[in-house]
Amino acid sequence: MTDADSTGYERALRDARARLAAAPDSLPAHAEAGSLLLALGRPYNALPHLARAAAGSAAPPEVLNNYGAALRSVGRGSEARRYFQRALDLAPHYADARYNLAGLLTKAGDHVQALPHYEALAAARPGDGEIQRALARALRAADRHGEALAIYEQLIGLDADASLYADYGIALAEAGRFDDAVLWLRRAVGRAPRSGVYYRYLADTRLEAITDTDVAALERLADADPEAGDDDRIEAGFALAKIFAARGAHDRSFRHLSAANAARRRSIAYDERSTLDAFEQIARTFSRTFIGSRGEGDDSDVPVFIFGMPRSGTTLIEQILASHPSVFAAGERSSFEHATNGVLATSGPLTLDRMLAVTTEDLREIGRRYVAELRERAPHARRITDKMPANLRYAGLIRMALPRARMIYAERDPVDTCVSCFSQHFAGEQPWAYDLAELGRYARANERLAQHWRAVLPPESLLTVRYEDVVDDLESQARRIVAFCGLPWDDACLRFYEAKRPVRTASVAQVRRPIYRTSRDRRATYGALLEPLLAALGDSG
């Protein structure tokens, strides 16, 4: 916004307030005042005006959209979503409301629901590069990589900025086309040499592609470049840590890792006490008696949930199953949480009190909605995996809503798991991952909750798989996993690294390789540097 725009908005706001002083109940004046305050970057001030104007059934779609935008700006996304949808119901061709709704759905992980909105926007505005890129990202999330790559290939000739090169490179890596991915990521680095994130993408995709010239540029970014922003320094630090670890320079690697994590931790808010309390409350609520007290949910045996700490082997387990001809791997889905919120908490956050009030009908509807969304991805698969690590919190509710679903808990040496997390700059919010002591306490709480589920869930529901056992004896563990899922054995499961499916996690490169043993015994590698982590893990370490 220019200074002239700001001055004009302020003048219009004074006029709207004058009209409100004369007619306090004027809905058009409230709508105008709220919209101007929103445009001026003052969403909290805009909310009461827009709430008045959006009340009732006669509110115009523009007002509903603006109210949704104000709600979104103050972190009330679930409410914003409803107002964007109301605006669209009144005006199906209202592109701004559709774009806003699609963006919220995408942020919440509802990519399947966001996709038709992006498709409609792209059809209406075929020359809009931003919408085409949003559509490509949604298609990737829906495992429609061929269509996404076709869009990128059209856009590359129209808009050759570094972020487009990087998006295309990442999509190619997800599809297993690593040589092509390196080419486009290298072009992104060349176009924006001070953007640390493109170096990190390159290092994550193919470490051998990093040159000594790249390392020197990254060190300038991380330590000395006065024009580098905080995000670029953080990204450069994570990239350097990975590079030096691969070269055996572990002290140098850990120095960069510690600095990058500390900077990342300063940029985020994390309420550790409430996070850890939530684990304990879940265990107290979901006793064996409570889990068996509500009758049967949906009877589908299609879902296979794979969960545990990030970096604990969940992707490896999913890739083994994905190689089976009867299995479709859906990746990390937020679908169960969304189905639960949709049934139990139509407004506001889902609480444990609301879970305690769950009925058999609620459970069946949660299961039905969840399975219906899975089935959109693979209508004919016998089993569909969901690899969202955080679904561990919902294991009791999963058993109640989907009593025939299988759950697999991935377990790994806690020190190795935590160091792997500490080495990863996560794409999503993992606020507990950037301080060694906080990370250790979170991992310990995670394991305690897993122990609780092992104690209260029937053995046919939950299987624990140790990462180290899979590495040491792939065949016996793969057979165990496949049998637990009620499937006949298939030798393709031993050649999981040959599977052609797209992979969209931090393990995108690793799962294309046979079993390797180089990421074990991090305690011996880093020694005393891990003391805060070891103290936090306690006996678990």
C-alpha positions as CSV (number, residue, x, y, z in Angstrom):
1,M,0.0,0.0,0.0
2,T,1.4,3.4,-1.0
3,D,1.3,6.5,1.3
4,A,-1.3,8.0,-1.0
5,D,-3.5,4.9,-0.6
6,S,-3.1,5.0,3.2
7,T,-4.0,8.6,3.3
8,G,-7.1,8.0,1.2
9,Y,-8.2,5.1,3.3
10,E,-7.8,7.1,6.5
11,R,-9.9,9.9,5.0
12,A,-12.6,7.5,4.0
13,L,-12.5,5.9,7.4
14,R,-13.1,9.3,9.1
15,D,-16.1,9.7,6.8
16,A,-17.5,6.2,7.7
17,R,-17.0,6.9,11.4
18,A,-18.9,10.2,11.0
19,R,-21.8,8.4,9.5
20,L,-21.7,5.8,12.3
21,A,-21.8,8.6,14.9
22,A,-25.0,9.9,13.2
23,A,-26.5,6.4,12.6
24,P,-24.9,3.8,15.0
25,D,-26.9,0.9,13.5
26,S,-26.0,1.6,9.9
27,L,-24.8,-1.7,8.5
28,P,-23.3,-0.2,5.3
29,A,-21.3,2.2,7.5
30,H,-20.1,-0.7,9.7
31,A,-19.2,-2.7,6.6
32,E,-17.2,0.3,5.1
33,A,-15.4,1.1,8.4
34,G,-14.5,-2.6,8.9
35,S,-13.2,-3.0,5.3
36,L,-11.1,0.1,5.5
37,L,-9.6,-0.9,8.9
38,L,-8.8,-4.3,7.4
39,A,-7.1,-2.7,4.4
40,L,-5.1,-0.5,6.8
41,G,-3.8,-3.7,8.5
42,R,-5.8,-3.3,11.7
43,P,-7.9,-6.5,11.7
44,Y,-8.7,-6.5,15.4
45,N,-10.3,-3.1,15.1
46,A,-12.1,-4.2,11.9
47,L,-13.7,-7.3,13.6
48,P,-16.5,-5.7,15.6
49,H,-17.6,-3.6,12.6
50,L,-17.5,-6.5,10.2
51,A,-19.2,-8.8,12.7
52,R,-22.2,-6.4,12.8
53,A,-22.3,-6.1,9.1
54,A,-22.1,-9.8,8.5
55,A,-24.8,-10.8,11.0
56,G,-28.0,-12.1,9.6
57,S,-29.0,-13.7,6.3
58,A,-28.9,-10.5,4.2
59,A,-25.2,-9.7,4.4
60,P,-23.7,-9.3,1.0
61,P,-20.9,-11.7,-0.1
62,E,-18.2,-8.9,-0.1
63,V,-18.9,-8.2,3.6
64,L,-18.8,-12.0,4.4
65,N,-15.5,-12.3,2.6
66,N,-14.0,-9.3,4.4
67,Y,-15.1,-10.7,7.8
68,G,-13.6,-14.0,6.9
69,A,-10.3,-12.2,6.0
70,A,-10.3,-10.4,9.3
71,L,-11.0,-13.6,11.2
72,R,-8.1,-15.3,9.4
73,S,-5.8,-12.5,10.2
74,V,-6.3,-12.9,13.9
75,G,-5.9,-16.7,13.8
76,R,-9.5,-17.7,13.8
77,G,-9.3,-19.8,10.7
78,S,-12.1,-22.3,11.4
79,E,-14.6,-19.4,11.7
80,A,-13.1,-17.6,8.7
81,R,-13.7,-20.7,6.6
82,R,-17.4,-20.6,7.2
83,Y,-17.7,-17.0,6.1
84,F,-15.7,-17.6,2.9
85,Q,-18.0,-20.5,2.2
86,R,-21.2,-18.4,2.9
87,A,-19.9,-15.7,0.5
88,L,-19.3,-18.4,-2.2
89,D,-22.8,-19.9,-1.6
90,L,-24.3,-16.4,-2.4
91,A,-21.9,-15.7,-5.3
92,P,-20.4,-18.9,-6.8
93,H,-18.2,-16.8,-9.2
94,Y,-16.7,-14.7,-6.4
95,A,-13.0,-15.4,-7.1
96,D,-11.6,-13.6,-4.0
97,A,-13.8,-15.7,-1.6
98,R,-12.9,-18.9,-3.4
99,Y,-9.2,-18.1,-3.4
100,N,-9.4,-17.3,0.3
101,L,-11.2,-20.5,1.1
102,A,-8.8,-22.6,-0.9
103,G,-5.9,-21.0,0.9
104,L,-7.3,-21.8,4.3
105,L,-8.1,-25.4,3.3
106,T,-4.6,-25.8,2.0
107,K,-3.1,-24.4,5.2
108,A,-5.2,-26.9,7.2
109,G,-4.0,-29.8,5.1
110,D,-7.4,-30.3,3.4
111,H,-5.8,-30.5,0.0
112,V,-8.5,-32.8,-1.5
113,Q,-11.2,-30.2,-0.6
114,A,-9.0,-27.3,-1.8
115,L,-8.2,-28.8,-5.2
116,P,-11.6,-28.2,-6.9
117,H,-11.5,-24.6,-5.8
118,Y,-8.1,-24.1,-7.4
119,E,-9.3,-26.0,-10.5
120,A,-12.3,-23.6,-10.8
121,L,-10.1,-20.5,-10.3
122,A,-7.6,-21.8,-12.9
123,A,-10.4,-22.4,-15.4
124,A,-11.7,-18.9,-14.8
125,R,-8.3,-17.2,-14.9
126,P,-6.1,-19.4,-17.2
127,G,-3.4,-16.7,-17.5
128,D,-3.0,-16.1,-13.7
129,G,0.4,-17.6,-12.9
130,E,-0.1,-17.4,-9.1
131,I,-3.4,-19.4,-9.3
132,Q,-1.7,-22.0,-11.7
133,R,1.1,-22.5,-9.2
134,A,-1.4,-22.9,-6.3
135,L,-3.2,-25.5,-8.4
136,A,0.1,-27.3,-9.1
137,R,0.8,-27.5,-5.4
138,A,-2.7,-28.8,-4.7
139,L,-2.3,-31.4,-7.4
140,R,1.0,-32.6,-5.8
141,A,-0.7,-32.9,-2.5
142,A,-3.3,-35.1,-4.2
143,D,-0.6,-37.3,-5.7
144,R,-1.4,-36.1,-9.2
145,H,2.1,-35.2,-10.0
146,G,1.9,-35.7,-13.7
147,E,-0.7,-32.9,-14.0
148,A,1.3,-30.7,-11.6
149,L,4.5,-31.1,-13.6
150,A,2.6,-30.3,-16.8
151,I,1.6,-27.0,-15.2
152,Y,5.1,-26.2,-14.1
153,E,6.4,-26.9,-17.6
154,Q,4.0,-24.4,-19.1
155,L,4.8,-21.8,-16.4
156,I,8.6,-22.1,-16.7
157,G,8.4,-20.3,-20.1
158,L,6.2,-17.5,-18.8
159,D,7.7,-16.8,-15.3
160,A,11.3,-17.8,-14.6
161,D,11.7,-16.5,-11.0
162,A,13.7,-18.6,-8.6
163,S,10.7,-19.7,-6.5
164,L,9.1,-21.3,-9.6
165,Y,12.3,-23.1,-10.5
166,A,12.5,-24.4,-6.9
167,D,8.8,-25.5,-6.9
168,Y,9.4,-27.4,-10.1
169,G,12.6,-28.9,-8.8
170,I,10.9,-30.1,-5.6
171,A,8.0,-31.6,-7.6
172,L,10.5,-33.5,-9.7
173,A,12.2,-34.8,-6.6
174,E,8.9,-35.9,-5.1
175,A,8.3,-37.9,-8.3
176,G,11.7,-39.5,-8.1
177,R,13.3,-37.6,-11.0
178,F,16.4,-36.5,-9.0
179,D,18.7,-35.6,-12.0
180,D,16.1,-33.2,-13.4
181,A,15.3,-31.9,-9.9
182,V,19.0,-31.0,-9.3
183,L,19.0,-29.1,-12.6
184,W,16.1,-26.8,-11.7
185,L,17.2,-26.4,-8.1
186,R,20.6,-25.3,-9.3
187,R,18.9,-22.7,-11.5
188,A,17.0,-21.5,-8.5
189,V,20.3,-21.1,-6.6
190,G,21.8,-19.2,-9.6
191,R,18.8,-16.9,-9.8
192,A,18.7,-16.1,-6.0
193,P,22.2,-16.8,-4.6
194,R,21.3,-15.2,-1.3
195,S,18.3,-17.4,-0.6
196,G,19.5,-20.1,1.7
197,V,16.4,-22.2,1.3
198,Y,17.3,-23.1,-2.3
199,Y,20.6,-24.4,-1.2
200,R,18.9,-26.5,1.4
201,Y,16.5,-27.9,-1.1
202,L,19.5,-28.9,-3.3
203,A,21.3,-30.5,-0.3
204,D,18.2,-32.4,0.7
205,T,17.7,-33.7,-2.9
206,R,21.2,-34.7,-3.7
207,L,24.0,-33.9,-1.3
208,E,26.7,-34.8,-4.0
209,A,25.5,-31.8,-6.0
210,I,26.8,-29.4,-3.4
211,T,30.2,-27.9,-4.4
212,D,32.9,-26.2,-2.4
213,T,31.7,-22.9,-4.0
214,D,28.3,-23.6,-2.6
215,V,29.7,-24.2,0.8
216,A,31.6,-20.9,0.8
217,A,28.5,-19.1,-0.3
218,L,26.5,-20.8,2.4
219,E,29.1,-19.9,5.1
220,R,28.9,-16.2,4.0
221,L,25.1,-16.3,4.3
222,A,25.1,-18.0,7.7
223,D,27.9,-16.0,9.3
224,A,28.7,-12.7,7.6
225,D,26.4,-11.5,4.8
226,P,24.9,-8.2,6.1
227,E,22.2,-8.4,3.4
228,A,21.0,-11.8,4.4
229,G,17.7,-12.1,6.3
230,D,17.1,-14.2,9.3
231,D,15.3,-16.9,7.3
232,D,18.2,-17.1,4.9
233,R,20.7,-17.5,7.7
234,I,18.6,-20.2,9.3
235,E,18.2,-22.1,6.0
236,A,21.9,-21.8,5.3
237,G,22.7,-23.1,8.7
238,F,20.6,-26.3,8.3
239,A,22.1,-26.9,4.8
240,L,25.7,-26.5,6.2
241,A,25.0,-28.8,9.1
242,K,23.8,-31.5,6.6
243,I,26.8,-31.0,4.3
244,F,29.5,-31.1,7.1
245,A,27.8,-34.1,8.8
246,A,28.1,-36.0,5.5
247,R,31.8,-35.0,5.3
248,G,32.5,-36.3,8.8
249,A,33.1,-32.8,10.2
250,H,30.7,-33.3,13.1
251,D,31.8,-30.5,15.4
252,R,31.5,-28.0,12.5
253,S,28.1,-29.5,11.6
254,F,26.8,-29.2,15.1
255,R,27.9,-25.6,15.4
256,H,25.8,-24.6,12.4
257,L,22.9,-26.8,13.6
258,S,22.9,-25.2,17.0
259,A,22.9,-21.7,15.7
260,A,20.2,-22.4,13.1
261,N,17.9,-24.1,15.6
262,A,18.4,-21.3,18.2
263,A,17.5,-18.7,15.6
264,R,14.5,-20.7,14.5
265,R,13.4,-21.2,18.2
266,R,13.5,-17.4,18.8
267,S,11.1,-16.9,15.9
268,I,8.3,-19.1,17.2
269,A,5.9,-19.3,20.2
270,Y,5.7,-22.7,22.0
271,D,3.7,-23.4,25.1
272,E,5.6,-26.5,26.4
273,R,3.6,-26.9,29.5
274,S,0.2,-27.1,27.8
275,T,1.7,-29.4,25.1
276,L,3.0,-31.9,27.6
277,D,-0.1,-31.6,29.8
278,A,-2.2,-32.5,26.7
279,F,-0.4,-35.9,26.4
280,E,-1.1,-36.7,30.1
281,Q,-4.8,-35.6,29.8
282,I,-5.3,-37.9,26.7
283,A,-3.9,-40.8,28.6
284,R,-6.1,-40.1,31.7
285,T,-9.2,-39.8,29.5
286,F,-8.8,-42.7,27.2
287,S,-8.8,-45.7,29.6
288,R,-9.6,-49.2,28.4
289,T,-13.0,-48.8,30.0
290,F,-13.8,-45.5,28.2
291,I,-12.5,-46.8,24.8
292,G,-14.9,-49.8,25.1
293,S,-17.9,-47.8,26.4
294,R,-19.4,-46.4,23.2
295,G,-20.3,-49.3,21.0
296,E,-18.9,-49.8,17.5
297,G,-17.9,-47.1,15.0
298,D,-17.5,-47.5,11.2
299,D,-16.7,-51.1,10.3
300,S,-14.2,-50.3,7.5
301,D,-10.9,-52.2,7.6
302,V,-9.3,-50.0,4.8
303,P,-7.2,-47.5,7.0
304,V,-3.7,-48.3,8.2
305,F,-2.4,-45.5,10.5
306,I,1.3,-45.2,10.8
307,F,2.5,-42.8,13.5
308,G,5.3,-42.0,16.0
309,M,7.9,-39.3,16.3
310,P,8.9,-37.6,13.1
311,R,12.1,-39.2,11.8
312,S,11.4,-42.5,13.6
313,G,10.9,-44.6,10.5
314,T,7.3,-43.9,9.6
315,T,8.1,-43.2,5.9
316,L,10.2,-46.4,5.6
317,I,7.2,-48.5,7.0
318,E,4.8,-46.7,4.6
319,Q,7.1,-47.3,1.6
320,I,7.3,-51.0,2.4
321,L,3.5,-51.2,2.5
322,A,3.2,-49.0,-0.6
323,S,5.1,-51.5,-2.6
324,H,2.3,-54.1,-2.0
325,P,-0.1,-54.2,-5.0
326,S,-3.1,-54.0,-2.6
327,V,-2.0,-50.9,-0.8
328,F,-2.3,-47.2,-1.6
329,A,0.0,-44.9,0.4
330,A,-1.8,-41.6,1.1
331,G,1.2,-39.9,2.9
332,E,0.7,-37.6,5.8
333,R,-3.0,-36.8,6.1
334,S,-4.8,-34.4,8.5
335,S,-8.1,-36.1,7.5
336,F,-8.8,-37.8,10.8
337,E,-8.3,-34.7,12.9
338,H,-10.5,-32.8,10.4
339,A,-13.2,-35.4,10.4
340,T,-13.2,-35.4,14.2
341,N,-13.4,-31.6,14.4
342,G,-16.2,-31.6,11.8
343,V,-18.3,-33.9,13.9
344,L,-17.4,-32.9,17.5
345,A,-16.5,-29.3,17.3
346,T,-18.3,-27.3,14.6
347,S,-17.1,-24.1,16.3
348,G,-14.0,-23.6,18.4
349,P,-11.2,-26.0,19.3
350,L,-11.8,-29.7,20.0
351,T,-11.6,-30.3,23.8
352,L,-11.2,-33.4,25.9
353,D,-14.6,-32.6,27.5
354,R,-16.2,-32.7,24.1
355,M,-14.5,-36.1,23.5
356,L,-15.9,-37.4,26.7
357,A,-19.4,-36.6,25.4
358,V,-18.9,-38.5,22.2
359,T,-21.8,-40.8,21.1
360,T,-21.8,-43.9,19.1
361,E,-23.4,-41.9,16.2
362,D,-20.6,-39.4,16.5
363,L,-18.0,-42.1,16.2
364,R,-19.7,-43.7,13.2
365,E,-19.8,-40.4,11.4
366,I,-16.2,-39.6,12.2
367,G,-15.2,-43.0,10.7
368,R,-17.5,-42.6,7.7
369,R,-16.2,-39.1,6.9
370,Y,-12.6,-40.2,7.2
371,V,-12.9,-43.3,5.1
372,A,-14.9,-41.4,2.5
373,E,-12.0,-38.9,2.1
374,L,-9.4,-41.8,1.9
375,R,-11.5,-43.5,-0.7
376,E,-11.4,-40.4,-2.9
377,R,-7.6,-41.0,-3.2
378,A,-7.9,-44.7,-4.0
379,P,-11.4,-46.1,-4.6
380,H,-10.3,-49.7,-5.1
381,A,-7.3,-50.2,-2.8
382,R,-7.7,-52.9,-0.1
383,R,-5.7,-50.9,2.4
384,I,-4.8,-47.2,2.5
385,T,-2.0,-45.8,4.7
386,D,-2.1,-42.5,6.6
387,K,1.4,-41.6,7.8
388,M,0.6,-38.5,10.0
389,P,2.9,-38.8,13.0
390,A,0.7,-36.7,15.2
391,N,-2.2,-39.2,14.9
392,L,-0.6,-40.9,17.9
393,R,-2.7,-38.5,20.0
394,Y,-5.9,-39.9,18.5
395,A,-5.1,-43.7,18.8
396,G,-7.9,-44.2,21.3
397,L,-10.4,-42.3,19.3
398,I,-9.3,-44.1,16.2
399,R,-10.0,-47.4,17.9
400,M,-13.5,-46.2,18.8
401,A,-14.4,-44.7,15.4
402,L,-12.7,-47.3,13.3
403,P,-12.4,-50.5,15.4
404,R,-11.1,-52.6,12.4
405,A,-8.4,-50.1,11.4
406,R,-4.8,-51.1,11.9
407,M,-2.3,-48.8,13.7
408,I,1.5,-49.1,13.5
409,Y,3.7,-47.2,15.9
410,A,7.2,-46.5,14.6
411,E,9.8,-46.7,17.4
412,R,13.5,-45.7,17.1
413,D,16.4,-45.1,19.5
414,P,15.3,-41.8,21.1
415,V,18.6,-40.1,20.8
416,D,18.9,-40.9,17.1
417,T,15.3,-39.8,16.6
418,C,15.8,-36.5,18.4
419,V,19.1,-35.7,16.6
420,S,17.4,-36.4,13.3
421,C,14.6,-34.0,14.2
422,F,17.1,-31.4,15.4
423,S,18.8,-31.7,12.0
424,Q,15.6,-31.1,10.1
425,H,14.1,-27.7,9.2
426,F,10.5,-28.9,9.1
427,A,8.1,-27.5,6.5
428,G,5.2,-27.5,9.0
429,E,5.0,-26.3,12.6
430,Q,7.0,-28.5,15.0
431,P,7.7,-25.9,17.7
432,W,9.2,-28.4,20.1
433,A,12.0,-29.5,17.7
434,Y,14.4,-26.5,17.9
435,D,15.8,-26.8,21.4
436,L,17.5,-30.0,22.6
437,A,15.9,-30.0,26.0
438,E,12.4,-29.3,24.8
439,L,12.8,-31.9,22.1
440,G,13.9,-34.5,24.6
441,R,10.9,-33.8,26.9
442,Y,8.5,-33.9,23.9
443,A,10.0,-37.3,22.8
444,R,9.7,-38.7,26.3
445,A,6.0,-37.6,26.5
446,N,5.4,-39.1,23.1
447,E,6.8,-42.5,24.2
448,R,4.8,-42.5,27.4
449,L,1.6,-42.0,25.4
450,A,2.7,-44.9,23.1
451,Q,3.2,-47.0,26.2
452,H,-0.3,-46.1,27.4
453,W,-1.8,-47.2,24.0
454,R,0.0,-50.5,24.2
455,A,-1.5,-51.1,27.6
456,V,-5.1,-50.2,26.8
457,L,-5.6,-51.1,23.1
458,P,-6.1,-54.7,21.9
459,P,-3.0,-56.2,20.2
460,E,-4.8,-56.7,16.9
461,S,-5.2,-52.9,16.7
462,L,-1.6,-51.7,17.4
463,L,1.7,-53.0,16.2
464,T,5.0,-51.5,17.4
465,V,7.8,-51.7,14.8
466,R,11.4,-50.7,15.8
467,Y,13.4,-48.9,13.1
468,E,16.6,-50.7,14.1
469,D,14.9,-54.1,13.7
470,V,13.8,-53.2,10.1
471,V,17.3,-52.1,9.3
472,D,18.8,-55.3,10.7
473,D,16.3,-57.8,9.3
474,L,14.2,-56.2,6.6
475,E,12.4,-59.4,5.4
476,S,11.2,-60.6,8.7
477,Q,9.9,-57.2,9.8
478,A,8.4,-56.5,6.4
479,R,6.5,-59.9,6.6
480,R,5.4,-59.0,10.1
481,I,4.0,-55.6,8.9
482,V,2.3,-57.0,5.9
483,A,0.7,-59.9,7.9
484,F,-0.5,-57.4,10.6
485,C,-2.3,-55.5,7.8
486,G,-4.1,-58.8,6.8
487,L,-2.5,-59.0,3.4
488,P,-0.7,-61.9,1.6
489,W,3.0,-61.6,1.3
490,D,4.5,-59.9,-1.9
491,D,8.2,-59.9,-2.6
492,A,7.9,-56.3,-4.0
493,C,7.8,-55.1,-0.3
494,L,11.5,-55.9,-0.1
495,R,12.2,-53.6,-3.0
496,F,10.5,-50.6,-1.5
497,Y,13.1,-48.2,-2.9
498,E,11.9,-49.1,-6.4
499,A,8.3,-47.9,-5.8
500,K,7.5,-45.1,-8.2
501,R,4.9,-43.3,-6.1
502,P,5.5,-39.6,-5.2
503,V,6.9,-38.9,-1.7
504,R,6.3,-35.6,0.0
505,T,8.2,-35.8,3.3
506,A,11.7,-35.0,4.5
507,S,12.6,-38.6,3.6
508,V,12.0,-38.0,-0.1
509,A,15.5,-39.0,-1.1
510,Q,16.1,-41.6,1.5
511,V,13.2,-43.9,0.6
512,R,14.6,-44.2,-3.0
513,R,17.6,-46.0,-1.5
514,P,18.0,-49.5,-0.2
515,I,18.3,-49.9,3.6
516,Y,21.3,-48.1,5.0
517,R,22.8,-47.9,8.5
518,T,24.6,-44.6,8.6
519,S,22.1,-42.7,10.7
520,R,22.5,-44.8,13.9
521,D,24.3,-44.2,17.2
522,R,24.3,-40.4,17.1
523,R,25.2,-40.4,20.8
524,A,28.7,-41.7,19.9
525,T,29.0,-39.1,17.1
526,Y,28.1,-36.0,19.1
527,G,29.0,-37.0,22.7
528,A,28.8,-34.2,25.2
529,L,27.2,-31.9,22.8
530,L,24.0,-33.8,23.4
531,E,23.9,-33.3,27.2
532,P,20.8,-31.2,27.3
533,L,19.0,-33.8,25.2
534,L,20.2,-36.7,27.3
535,A,19.2,-35.0,30.5
536,A,15.7,-34.4,29.2
537,L,15.3,-37.9,27.9
538,G,16.3,-39.3,31.3
539,D,16.0,-43.1,31.4
540,S,14.8,-43.1,27.8
541,G,18.1,-41.9,26.6
